[in-house]
């Protein structure tokens, strides 16, 4: 049984060449991470970053303006994944991911606003592991896999 908790808002990959952050309408995920992302096949525990609109809203409440993708996420959803326990599985499109661990804040976020690293210390995003490979598309529903 699957419980719908939200939708995929935006999808991104990181690149070494310009532009460094690229919005995509779909992503292909394998156990090694996001295909074509610069972090693909580097560290299975840290290769896919899931973030929430709630992180962007926290910044906005402090008058910090961010564009989607500025937190370095691959997948942006309209549900706060911090409400889920480690090991929880989510399905989006063909893909099943598992909540692994919170992402530590990156100092590069201070370039956007010096308050950002402290503000989002525990709310930047969550690293997930790919349990079932496949394709995610912008607009896909997000389910908790029971």
Secondary structure, DSSP 8 states (H G I E B T S, - for coil): -EEEEEEEEEEEEE-SSSSSEEEESEEEEETTEETT-TTTTT-TTTSEEEEEHHHHHHHHHTT----TTTT--SEEESS-GGGS-TT-EEEETTEEEEEEEE----GGGGGT-TTHHHHTTTTS-EEEEEEE-EEEETT-EEEEE-
